[in-house]
Amino acid sequence: MAEVHRFFDSTDEDVREYRAAEFAEYFAQFLTSGVFNSGDTSPLLVTASGTSMKISINMGFAFIKGYLYKVSDVPLELVVQTADPTFDRIDRVVVRLDLMNRNIKATMVVGTPGANPVAPNITRTDTVYDISLAQVRVTAAQSIILPQNVTDERMLDTVCGYVNSLITMPTDSAWNDWLTRKAAINADWNNWYETAKAKYSEVAYQDSKKIAFYFGG
């Protein structure tokens, strides 16, 4: 079985070169894909002003399969496709890792208009990986996106989620081990207590007999 080792400096006699995919594979061992939580509710939050067909993605970071994405300086605006004249539809705002094109970009995934529209599926293949920031309901025959028609999906682990560490401890086994140790400690304590109680009860009984004899009992 092949062995892989990285990363090491090059020398004149032994040149070491590494691809971006190798670094991504390395970083992907430590963190899940998703949005970086900066301590508030705003990183990569999708909003609509209610005055146009544009949506806005707030500044923030995302991490997808070892690759970094960032909206910096000012919010990013995307234009939502024109509404259907008859039926509503639901679009999705995704951040898409595209390995073939070597980029990560925010994009609109357009849904299908219908009497009961559903959100389009996200794409997750060997070369394309989406995380969904929000759903956007596009009302039929309307030329604006209302703020209440944007549904935040950043916290949904099935389509996005916040970045978390993959370095964990086996908490179930640790907890079970603690319960076993606790039971053993309790058993030892109960045994000591019962032994001590029996011992000192006998002493007290003998002392009571001596006291009774002294007073003529």
C-alpha positions in Angstrom: 0.0 0.0 0.0 1.4 3.4 -1.0 2.6 5.8 1.7 2.0 9.5 1.5 3.9 12.1 3.4 3.9 15.9 3.2 4.9 18.7 3.5 8.7 19.0 3.3 11.2 21.6 2.0 12.9 21.1 -1.3 16.6 20.7 -1.8 18.7 21.1 -4.9 18.9 17.3 -5.1 15.3 16.6 -4.2 12.7 19.1 -5.3 9.4 18.9 -3.4 6.4 20.4 -5.1 2.8 20.2 -3.9 -0.5 20.9 -5.5 -3.4 22.9 -4.1 -5.4 19.8 -3.8 -2.9 18.3 -1.5 -3.1 21.2 0.8 -6.9 21.1 0.7 -6.8 17.4 1.6 -4.6 18.2 4.6 -6.9 21.1 5.9 -10.0 19.0 5.3 -8.8 16.6 7.9 -9.4 19.2 10.6 -12.5 21.2 9.7 -16.0 20.5 8.3 -17.3 22.4 5.3 -19.6 25.3 6.0 -19.7 29.0 7.2 -17.2 30.3 9.7 -19.1 31.6 12.7 -17.5 34.9 13.7 -19.4 35.2 17.0 -22.5 37.0 15.6 -25.3 36.1 13.2 -24.1 38.0 10.2 -21.3 36.1 8.3 -22.5 35.4 4.7 -26.1 36.3 5.8 -28.3 36.7 2.7 -30.7 39.6 2.8 -33.1 41.4 0.4 -33.9 45.1 0.5 -37.4 44.7 -0.9 -36.7 47.3 -3.6 -35.2 45.2 -6.5 -34.5 41.7 -7.7 -31.1 41.8 -6.0 -30.0 39.9 -2.9 -27.0 40.7 -0.8 -24.5 38.4 0.9 -22.8 39.8 3.9 -19.0 39.7 4.5 -17.7 36.5 5.9 -15.8 33.3 5.4 -16.7 29.8 4.3 -14.7 26.6 4.1 -15.4 23.9 1.6 -13.4 20.6 1.4 -10.2 22.3 2.5 -10.6 25.5 0.3 -11.3 29.0 1.7 -14.0 31.4 0.4 -14.4 35.0 1.5 -16.6 38.0 0.9 -14.5 40.9 1.9 -14.8 44.7 2.3 -18.4 45.1 1.1 -21.4 42.8 0.7 -21.7 40.8 -2.5 -24.8 41.4 -4.6 -26.5 38.8 -6.9 -29.4 39.4 -9.3 -32.3 37.0 -9.1 -33.7 35.8 -12.4 -37.0 37.4 -13.6 -40.1 36.0 -11.9 -42.5 33.7 -13.7 -45.7 35.4 -14.8 -47.9 32.7 -13.3 -46.3 30.7 -10.6 -44.0 31.3 -7.7 -40.6 29.5 -7.6 -37.9 29.0 -5.0 -34.2 29.6 -5.8 -31.2 28.9 -3.7 -28.2 31.0 -3.0 -25.2 28.7 -2.8 -21.4 29.0 -2.5 -20.0 26.6 -5.0 -16.6 24.9 -5.1 -15.8 24.1 -8.7 -12.5 22.1 -9.0 -12.6 22.0 -12.8 -12.7 25.7 -13.0 -10.5 26.2 -9.9 -12.7 28.6 -8.1 -15.4 29.1 -5.4 -18.2 31.5 -6.2 -21.6 32.5 -4.9 -24.3 31.7 -7.4 -28.1 31.5 -7.8 -29.5 28.0 -8.4 -32.8 28.6 -10.1 -35.8 26.5 -9.1 -38.9 25.5 -11.1 -42.1 27.6 -11.0 -45.1 25.8 -9.8 -48.3 25.9 -7.7 -46.3 24.3 -4.8 -42.7 25.1 -5.7 -39.8 23.4 -3.9 -36.2 24.5 -3.6 -33.8 23.0 -6.2 -31.3 20.4 -5.1 -27.7 21.4 -4.3 -24.9 19.8 -6.2 -22.3 17.6 -4.5 -20.1 15.6 -6.8 -16.4 14.8 -7.0 -15.7 18.1 -8.7 -18.6 20.4 -7.6 -19.6 21.0 -4.0 -22.3 23.4 -2.9 -23.2 24.9 0.5 -26.6 26.6 0.6 -26.7 30.0 2.3 -30.4 30.7 1.8 -33.6 30.0 -0.1 -35.3 32.8 -2.0 -39.0 32.7 -2.9 -39.6 34.6 -6.1 -43.2 35.7 -6.2 -45.0 35.4 -9.5 -45.1 38.5 -11.7 -43.2 40.5 -9.1 -40.1 42.6 -9.7 -38.8 42.8 -6.2 -37.6 40.3 -3.6 -39.2 40.9 -0.2 -37.0 40.5 2.9 -39.4 37.9 4.4 -39.1 35.7 1.3 -35.4 35.0 2.2 -35.0 31.9 4.4 -31.6 31.5 6.1 -30.1 28.0 5.6 -26.6 28.6 7.1 -27.3 26.6 10.2 -28.7 23.5 8.4 -26.0 20.8 8.5 -27.7 18.9 5.7 -27.0 21.8 3.2 -24.5 24.0 4.9 -23.8 24.3 8.7 -21.2 26.2 10.6 -17.5 25.1 10.4 -16.7 22.7 13.2 -13.6 20.8 14.3 -13.2 17.2 13.2 -10.9 16.6 16.1 -13.0 15.1 18.8 -12.7 12.8 21.7 -14.9 9.6 22.1 -17.3 11.1 24.6 -19.6 8.1 24.7 -16.8 5.7 25.8 -15.4 8.3 28.2 -18.8 8.8 29.8 -19.4 5.0 30.1 -16.0 4.6 31.7 -16.8 7.3 34.2 -20.1 5.6 35.1 -18.2 2.3 35.6 -15.7 4.0 37.9 -18.4 5.9 39.7 -20.3 2.6 40.4 -17.1 1.0 41.7 -16.4 4.1 44.0 -20.0 4.0 45.3 -19.7 0.2 46.0 -16.5 0.7 47.9 -18.0 3.5 49.9 -21.1 1.5 50.7 -19.0 -1.5 51.8 -16.9 0.8 54.0 -19.9 2.5 55.5 -21.7 -0.8 56.3 -18.6 -2.2 57.9 -18.0 1.0 59.9 -21.7 1.1 61.0 -21.6 -2.5 62.2 -18.3 -2.0 64.0 -19.3 1.2 65.8 -22.8 -0.1 66.5 -21.2 -3.0 68.4 -18.9 -0.6 70.3 -21.9 1.5 71.3 -23.8 -1.5 72.4 -21.0 -2.7 74.6 -20.6 0.8 76.1 -24.3 0.9 76.9 -24.0 -2.4 78.8 -21.1 -1.0 80.8 -23.0 2.2 81.6 -26.1 0.1 82.7 -23.9 -2.1 84.9 -22.3 1.0 86.5 -25.6 2.5 87.4 -27.0 -0.9 88.6 -29.0 -1.6 85.5 
